[in-house]
Amino acid sequence: MNITVCIKQVPDPNQPYKLSGTRLDREAVQPVLDPGDEFGVEAGLKLAEAHGGEVTVLSMGPAKAMEAMRRALSMGAHKGILVSDEALAGADAQATAQVLAAAIKRNPFDLVIAGTESADGSTGAVPAMIAELLGVPQATFAKQLEVKEGTLTIHRQTQEGYDVVECALPAVLTVTSGVNEPRYPTFKGIMQAKNKPVEQLSAADLGLSVAASQQVAAVNPAPARGQGEIFEDDGTGAARIADFLKNAKVI
Ligand SMILES: Cc1cc2nc3c(=O)[nH]c(=O)nc-3n(C[C@H](O)[C@H](O)[C@H](O)COP(=O)(O)OP(=O)(O)OC[C@H]3O[C@@H](n4cnc5c(N)ncnc54)[C@H](O)[C@@H]3O)c2cc1C
């Protein structure tokens, strides 16, 4: 199988963010491979181990994104493609999908794997747009997956449980964080990653000149949390809590 896993470098989600205008101050926070995309890399590696083939990791980002790529390669991915071009800085989800789809379709592919949403931008829109641009089906929110005789079958996470969804390959798949346990890179893997091939492309190499069609107009702090209600339990406590949860549509 030819598997491409889309990976994004993000500011470490475990560190506090700082804003610079309407954008994140990326210099202020250590960049890491998006933890959500580690599940995608693991899913690709497992499928390649079971069915043969190669895992290519694909990223669009600043030159620094090479560090995230090396992390994915040290987990076991075979090769990488990094699309890096200052002309793409500020790209929105649509422009990103155009770039990633153009990079993917230069070679035959069976499966494209992505996270459900990134830890920073979080639009959750890129994978669906890639599927549309490639003209292939998408199977999303997989918490379990299997490939058999050219068909992808997933358990698609829902609020109530899961749906079983099937589609023919080639396809785009998004995985949830419950889908597997991403492996840690071994020392050998880290050493091997240094010599694995990474193709570096610009927008012009892909024959693209894309522009963002969206702009962040303003960023406002979330409203401060209101004070909670404190009351003495006079024997009606359980009923009051149940009423409160009912009003909040939690139960
Ligand atoms: C020079 C340069 C600077 C950039 N600076 C920023 C920045 O400051 N902030 C920012 O958020 N983005 C930046 N990007 C990347 C790009 O703008 C975003 O990736 C894009 O807007 C995607 O939106 P999202 O994170 O909401 O995607 P979502 O739809 O939430 O992502 C879902 C999944 O799609 C895949 N995916 C998303 N983006 C990428 C990507 N770039 N490469 C590979 N796979 C991807 C991942 O698998 C991810 O889990 C930069 C890109 C370049 C070239």
The ligand as an SDF file (V2000), in Angstrom:
LIG
                    3D

 53 58  0  0  0  0  0  0  0  0999 V2000
    5.4230   29.3560    6.0530 C   0  0  0  0  0  0  0  0  0  0  0  0
    4.1890   28.8020    6.7370 C   0  0  0  0  0  0  0  0  0  0  0  0
    3.7550   29.3170    7.9750 C   0  0  0  0  0  0  0  0  0  0  0  0
    2.6310   28.7870    8.6190 C   0  0  0  0  0  0  0  0  0  0  0  0
    2.2140   29.3390    9.7860 N   0  0  0  0  0  0  0  0  0  0  0  0
    1.0950   28.8630   10.4000 C   0  0  0  0  0  0  0  0  0  0  0  0
    0.5890   29.4610   11.5870 C   0  0  0  0  0  0  0  0  0  0  0  0
    1.1620   30.4600   12.0670 O   0  0  0  0  0  0  0  0  0  0  0  0
   -0.4950   28.9150   12.1910 N   0  0  0  0  0  0  0  0  0  0  0  0
   -1.1570   27.8140   11.6690 C   0  0  0  0  0  0  0  0  0  0  0  0
   -2.1330   27.3300   12.2770 O   0  0  0  0  0  0  0  0  0  0  0  0
   -0.7270   27.2610   10.5360 N   0  0  0  0  0  0  0  0  0  0  0  0
    0.3590   27.7380    9.8780 C   0  0  0  0  0  0  0  0  0  0  0  0
    0.7760   27.1780    8.7090 N   0  0  0  0  0  0  0  0  0  0  0  0
    0.0830   25.9760    8.1930 C   0  0  0  0  0  0  0  0  0  0  0  0
   -1.3140   26.1940    7.5450 C   0  0  0  0  0  0  0  0  0  0  0  0
   -1.6610   27.5080    7.4120 O   0  0  0  0  0  0  0  0  0  0  0  0
   -2.3580   25.3940    8.3580 C   0  0  0  0  0  0  0  0  0  0  0  0
   -1.8860   24.0790    8.3200 O   0  0  0  0  0  0  0  0  0  0  0  0
   -3.7640   25.3950    7.8220 C   0  0  0  0  0  0  0  0  0  0  0  0
   -4.3960   26.6090    8.0230 O   0  0  0  0  0  0  0  0  0  0  0  0
   -4.5700   24.2010    8.3680 C   0  0  0  0  0  0  0  0  0  0  0  0
   -5.5640   24.5550    9.2850 O   0  0  0  0  0  0  0  0  0  0  0  0
   -5.9030   23.6970   10.5680 P   0  0  0  0  0  0  0  0  0  0  0  0
   -4.7150   23.6170   11.4190 O   0  0  0  0  0  0  0  0  0  0  0  0
   -7.1490   24.2830   11.1450 O   0  0  0  0  0  0  0  0  0  0  0  0
   -6.2110   22.1920    9.9880 O   0  0  0  0  0  0  0  0  0  0  0  0
   -7.2200   21.0400   10.4620 P   0  0  0  0  0  0  0  0  0  0  0  0
   -8.2190   20.8100    9.3920 O   0  0  0  0  0  0  0  0  0  0  0  0
   -7.7270   21.2590   11.8530 O   0  0  0  0  0  0  0  0  0  0  0  0
   -6.1930   19.8010   10.4760 O   0  0  0  0  0  0  0  0  0  0  0  0
   -6.6800   18.4350   10.4180 C   0  0  0  0  0  0  0  0  0  0  0  0
   -5.5500   17.5420    9.9440 C   0  0  0  0  0  0  0  0  0  0  0  0
   -5.1480   17.9320    8.6230 O   0  0  0  0  0  0  0  0  0  0  0  0
   -3.7480   17.7510    8.4950 C   0  0  0  0  0  0  0  0  0  0  0  0
   -3.0930   19.0690    8.3000 N   0  0  0  0  0  0  0  0  0  0  0  0
   -3.5410   20.3020    8.6120 C   0  0  0  0  0  0  0  0  0  0  0  0
   -2.6300   21.2390    8.2930 N   0  0  0  0  0  0  0  0  0  0  0  0
   -1.5760   20.5870    7.7740 C   0  0  0  0  0  0  0  0  0  0  0  0
   -0.3030   20.9990    7.2720 C   0  0  0  0  0  0  0  0  0  0  0  0
    0.0480   22.2930    7.2270 N   0  0  0  0  0  0  0  0  0  0  0  0
    0.5380   20.0370    6.8140 N   0  0  0  0  0  0  0  0  0  0  0  0
    0.1860   18.7230    6.8450 C   0  0  0  0  0  0  0  0  0  0  0  0
   -0.9990   18.2750    7.3240 N   0  0  0  0  0  0  0  0  0  0  0  0
   -1.8590   19.1950    7.7690 C   0  0  0  0  0  0  0  0  0  0  0  0
   -3.2570   17.1140    9.7980 C   0  0  0  0  0  0  0  0  0  0  0  0
   -3.3100   15.7100    9.6630 O   0  0  0  0  0  0  0  0  0  0  0  0
   -4.2900   17.6070   10.8010 C   0  0  0  0  0  0  0  0  0  0  0  0
   -4.3790   16.7520   11.9340 O   0  0  0  0  0  0  0  0  0  0  0  0
    1.8980   27.7060    8.0320 C   0  0  0  0  0  0  0  0  0  0  0  0
    2.2990   27.2170    6.7950 C   0  0  0  0  0  0  0  0  0  0  0  0
    3.4440   27.7500    6.1470 C   0  0  0  0  0  0  0  0  0  0  0  0
    3.8440   27.1930    4.8050 C   0  0  0  0  0  0  0  0  0  0  0  0
  1  2  1  0
  2  3  1  0
  2 52  2  0
  3  4  2  0
  4  5  1  0
  4 50  1  0
  5  6  2  0
  6  7  1  0
  6 13  1  0
  7  8  2  0
  7  9  1  0
  9 10  1  0
 10 11  2  0
 10 12  1  0
 12 13  2  0
 13 14  1  0
 14 15  1  0
 14 50  1  0
 15 16  1  0
 16 17  1  0
 16 18  1  0
 18 19  1  0
 18 20  1  0
 20 21  1  0
 20 22  1  0
 22 23  1  0
 23 24  1  0
 24 25  2  0
 24 26  1  0
 24 27  1  0
 27 28  1  0
 28 29  2  0
 28 30  1  0
 28 31  1  0
 31 32  1  0
 32 33  1  0
 33 34  1  0
 33 48  1  0
 34 35  1  0
 35 36  1  0
 35 46  1  0
 36 37  1  0
 36 45  1  0
 37 38  2  0
 38 39  1  0
 39 40  1  0
 39 45  2  0
 40 41  1  0
 40 42  2  0
 42 43  1  0
 43 44  2  0
 44 45  1  0
 46 47  1  0
 46 48  1  0
 48 49  1  0
 50 51  2  0
 51 52  1  0
 52 53  1  0
M  END
$$$$
